[in-house]
Amino acid sequence: MVNAGILDDRPVELLNGEIVEMPPEGIPHADSGDVAEDYLRQRLGDRARIRIGKPITLPNHSEPEPDLCICRNIRYNTHHPYPEDIFWLVEFSDSSLAKDLQVKTKTYAAAQIPEYWVLNLKEMKLIVFRSPTPNGYQVEETFTQGTIHPLAFPDIAISAQELLS
């Protein structure tokens, strides 16, 4: 369908074999994404690539488009990043909060994405999911302040306040 152009100009993603409509990106969502991207690029340098709203390929018939994908710093000109390429994923959630906390959490955990961050823009909280299992993540932590050390880069401190401001 994608190659045939049937879904052109429609904000959709493939989740667990189903085509799911994505809500339009509001102003807080767009601004938070820009700020977080700049901040993470500053912190990570050339240690990782940050892809913004681009597809990833998961084994469970999914090709979601996370807001940010922090992945190996290589070219993805023959395929989208696979789970083994991905360090962590980030979603900025307001109208998509339920989907991001339920469907995507299970989808990403089942694909063994090591770390998944949800920025809840309604309550200004950062929710960090770690330790994936086939049924979900074993660890869930919520931050409104303090620092987070990504599993892939434990020497780098990421400020929750910077991401939420």
N, C-alpha and C positions, 0 to 999 in steps of 0.2 A: 504494500500500500504506500509506503514511504517513497519507494523508487518510482511508482506510478504517479506520484504527486497528489494522491487522494487526500492526504492529510495536510497538504500545504496550507500555511496561514492559520492552522488550528493549534492552539497550545495543548498538546497531549503528550503522554508518556506511556510506555508499556510497563505494566506492573503485574507480575504473576500471570502472564498470558492475556491480560485484559488491557484494552486501550482506555486510559483514564484521562479525563479532561483536567487541565491544570487551571486554577483560578488566575485571573489577571494579576500582574505584579503591581501592588500599590506603592505609594511613595515611601512609607517607612521601610518596606521590604527592599526596594531598590536602593535606597540610601544606605541601609545597614549592610547590604551586600557589597557596595562600593567601598565603604569604610573598612569592613572586615578584610576584603581582598587586599587593599593597600597595606593594612596593618600586618597581615600574615606574610605578604611578600617581603616586607621589611624584616620581619623576624626570621623567615626561613631562607632568604637569599636564594641561591641557586641549588639548594639541597632538595627542592621538590618543585614540581609544576603545580600551579593552581589553575584549574579549569573552571570557568564560570558558566553554569547553566548548560553544560554540554552532556551528551549521553555517556553512560557507562554500560558495559555489557555484563550481565549477571547470568549464572547458569540456570536460574529458575524462570526462564522465559520472561526476563525483565530487561528493559533498557530505560531505566529512569534517568531523569536529568536533574541531579542534585544542584542546589544553588552554588556550592563550591565542592570541588573534588580535589583533594590534596593527594597527589600521586607521584610516582617515579618521574624524574625529570628526563623524559625521553620523548621522541616524536611519536604521535599516534596517528600516522598517516595511512596505516593499513587496517587498523581496528581501534575501537574505543578502549579505554582502560578496562582491564579485567580485574577481578577481586585481588589477585596477587600483585597488581600494580598500585593498588590504592592504600594510602596510609590512613586517611580518614575522610569522612564526608560531612558536610555542613548544610543544614536547611534553616532558612529564616522563615519563621512561621507566624502568621496571623490568621488568615482565613483557612489555611491548610493545616492547622495545628493537629486536628484529630487524625488526619491521614498520616502526617509526619510522625506522630507518636504511636500510632497503632500499625498501620499497614507497612509503612516504610521501615519502621524499627524491626519488624519480623522479617521483611524481605532482605534487608541488609545483614541482619544477624545470620539468617539461613545461608547467605552467600559468603559468610565468614569475613565480612568487612570488620577489621579489628576495632574500629572506633567510629562513633557517629555522634555528632553534636547537633542539637536543635536549639536555636535561639528563639525562645518564646517571646515574640514582640509585644504581646498583649500584657504579659506580667513582667517583662524585662528580666527573664531568667535564662541562664544557659544550662541545658540539660545534656550531660555527657554520658553516653552509653559505651560500655566496654565489655570484653569477654564474651564474644558471640557464641551461641549454641544454635542448633537447628530450630529451636523454638523461641528464641529471643536473646536478649543480652542479660548476662548475670549481674552486671554492675551498672547501677544508675546513680549518678551524682548530680545535684543541682547547685549552681553557683549564681550568686548575685554580685560577688566580689571575690578577690583573691586571684590566684594564678592556677593555670592548668598546664601540665607538662604532657604534650602529646606522647603516646606510647612509642612512636617511631623516632621521636627526637626528644628524649628525656632531659637533654641539656638546655632545651629552649623553654622559657616560661612565657605563657600566653596570658595576658591580663583579661579577666572576665569583664572588668569595667570598660576596657577599650572596645571589646566586641559589642557590649550592650549600650554604649553611649551614643 
